[in-house]
Amino acid sequence: MSSNPANDVIEAFITEARESYREHRWRKSAMTSASAVQAAKLTKDPFMILRALYFHRRALWMMADFGAALVLDTESLGVAEQYADSDRLGGRSGAWYIAQARANWIQDILAQTSDPEKLRQLLE
């Protein structure tokens, strides 16, 4: 356990979400990771917010809720931008979650449109 009880709670939610995901229980994973997102936002810890958003997004993706996944990826990118000059993003680990959000953002859009021209317009 860490010295921060709030992060311990968030970590417990994330662990449960990860286990539910591995067991293909997408709905439970989504619900548990949504709780992690809420708790992380209360702490205002950008690294924990990014982690929680990542796990929530991937559960939603497996439930084919591509629009909600896109919203979460956009939110992750917003967190990254907001804390860009902060050491609170978690260094390399935080960078991985940010890179995932960017790649997933493109994937989410592609899942919603197979029209390359529409995709180009969205990315401009």
SULCORMO-V86294 format. One record per backbone hydrogen bond with DSSP energy under -0.5 kcal/mol. NH is the residue of the N-H (numbers start at 1). CO is the residue of the C=O. Records with the same first field share a line. If there is no record, write none. Layout:
NH->CO + CO
This chain:
5->3
8->4
9->5
10->6
11->7
12->8
13->9
14->10
15->11
16->12
17->13
18->14
19->15
20->16
21->17
22->18
23->19
24->21
25->20
26->24
29->25
30->26
31->27
32->28
33->29
34->30
35->31
36->32
37->33
38->34
39->35
40->36
41->37
42->38
43->39
44->40
45->40
46->44
47->88
49->45
50->46
51->47
52->48
53->49
54->50
55->51
56->52
57->53
58->54
59->55
60->56
61->57
62->58
63->59
64->61
65->60
66->64
69->65
70->66
71->67
72->68
73->69
74->70
75->71
76->72
77->73
78->74
79->75
80->76
81->77
82->78
83->79
84->81
86->83
89->86
90->87
93->90
94->90
95->91
96->92
97->93
98->94
99->95
100->96
101->97
102->98
103->99
104->100
105->101
106->102
107->103
108->104
109->105
110->106
111->107
112->108 + 109
113->109
116->114
119->115
120->116
121->117
122->118
123->119
124->120 + 121
